Amino acid sequence: MHRSITRSKRTNFYTDIALIKNALSRAKSHMAKRATKALSGTLDNVKEKTDLLQENITDYVVHKPIKSLGLAVLMGTVIGYFIHK
């Protein structure tokens, strides 16, 4: 009798382990899908903002070439100063 109780407990233990394993597998799959979807949306958003920024910079340089050149020289001087130091 004692032996059959032990087998029953062991069977329940393995059944519980299998249920936990399946639940973790489903949770992992669900989280991977959510992460992929979130990152995909974020990547699209970053691409749109980068394209918009590039257009704005191009328009600024075309409309104000002297000021753009002055800013580029100033930034180059400042960056060069800090790198050289």
Secondary structure, DSSP 8 states (H G I E B T S, - for coil): -HHHHHHHHHHHHHHHHHHHHHHHHHHHHHHHHHHHHHHHHHHHHHHHHHHHHHHHHHHHHHH-HHHHHHHHHHHHHHHHHHHH-
